[in-house]
Amino acid sequence: MMTTRQRDWILLGCLWIAVLLLLPVGVATAQDEDPNQACLECHSDETLESEAGKSVYVKADELHNSAHKGMACLSCHQQEGANFEDVPHFTEYKP
């Protein structure tokens, strides 16, 4: 006959197994999200402006259908020497 303590340990073990089995599902979901979602939380505001008074609004559907499709905002916006006033934005793009 199983004691209450043994039963509790078995239930705890089953709970941990369930958590470990479901953990990859949460990781996969996070990776499937739009890498630009954090940026678009602010930049989807039509009134957002830079310190120079220039609009920094980004229309998500236009972004996703542009030459920038599939690119993470930070892949460019964190590069040294980027100048977003000029096109092309870089003298040398470093992916």
C-alpha positions as CSV (number, residue, x, y, z in Angstrom):
1,M,0.0,0.0,0.0
2,M,1.3,3.5,-0.9
3,T,1.7,6.1,1.7
4,T,0.5,9.7,1.3
5,R,4.1,10.9,1.1
6,Q,4.9,8.4,-1.7
7,R,1.8,9.4,-3.6
8,D,2.8,13.1,-3.2
9,W,6.3,12.4,-4.7
10,I,4.8,10.6,-7.6
11,L,2.4,13.4,-8.3
12,L,5.2,15.9,-8.1
13,G,7.3,13.9,-10.5
14,C,4.4,13.7,-13.0
15,L,3.9,17.4,-12.7
16,W,7.6,18.0,-13.5
17,I,7.5,15.7,-16.5
18,A,4.4,17.6,-17.8
19,V,6.2,20.9,-17.4
20,L,9.3,19.6,-19.2
21,L,7.2,18.2,-22.1
22,L,5.3,21.5,-22.5
23,L,8.3,23.8,-22.3
24,P,9.4,23.3,-25.9
25,V,5.9,24.3,-27.0
26,G,6.3,27.7,-25.3
27,V,9.8,28.2,-26.8
28,A,8.6,27.4,-30.3
29,T,5.6,29.8,-29.9
30,A,8.0,32.7,-28.9
31,Q,10.2,32.0,-31.9
32,D,7.3,32.1,-34.3
33,E,6.2,35.6,-33.2
34,D,7.1,38.6,-35.3
35,P,10.7,39.6,-34.3
36,N,9.6,43.3,-34.8
37,Q,6.6,43.1,-32.5
38,A,8.3,44.9,-29.6
39,C,9.4,47.7,-32.0
40,L,5.9,48.0,-33.5
41,E,4.3,48.4,-30.1
42,C,5.6,52.0,-30.1
43,H,6.3,52.6,-33.8
44,S,2.7,51.8,-34.8
45,D,1.7,55.1,-33.1
46,E,1.0,57.5,-35.9
47,T,2.0,60.5,-33.7
48,L,5.4,59.1,-32.7
49,E,8.2,61.5,-33.7
50,S,12.0,61.5,-33.4
51,E,13.8,64.2,-31.4
52,A,14.2,66.1,-34.7
53,G,10.4,66.1,-35.2
54,K,10.4,63.5,-38.0
55,S,7.7,60.8,-37.9
56,V,9.0,57.4,-36.9
57,Y,5.6,55.7,-37.5
58,V,5.8,52.3,-39.1
59,K,2.7,50.8,-40.8
60,A,3.1,47.0,-40.0
61,D,1.3,45.7,-43.1
62,E,3.5,47.9,-45.4
63,L,6.6,46.8,-43.5
64,H,5.7,43.1,-44.0
65,N,5.2,43.7,-47.7
66,S,8.3,45.7,-48.4
67,A,11.9,45.0,-49.2
68,H,12.4,44.8,-45.5
69,K,10.1,41.7,-45.2
70,G,11.5,39.1,-43.0
71,M,14.2,41.4,-41.5
72,A,14.3,42.2,-37.9
73,C,14.4,45.9,-37.1
74,L,17.3,45.5,-34.8
75,S,19.4,43.8,-37.5
76,C,20.0,47.3,-39.0
77,H,19.0,49.7,-36.2
78,Q,21.8,48.5,-33.9
79,Q,24.6,48.7,-36.5
80,E,27.3,51.3,-36.0
81,G,27.3,54.0,-38.7
82,A,23.7,53.6,-39.8
83,N,22.2,56.7,-41.3
84,F,18.5,56.4,-41.9
85,E,18.2,59.8,-43.5
86,D,20.1,58.5,-46.5
87,V,19.3,55.7,-48.9
88,P,21.1,53.3,-48.9
89,H,21.4,53.5,-45.1
90,F,24.9,52.0,-45.0
91,T,28.2,52.3,-46.8
92,E,28.6,48.6,-45.8
93,Y,25.7,46.5,-44.6
94,K,26.8,43.8,-42.0
95,P,24.1,41.1,-41.6
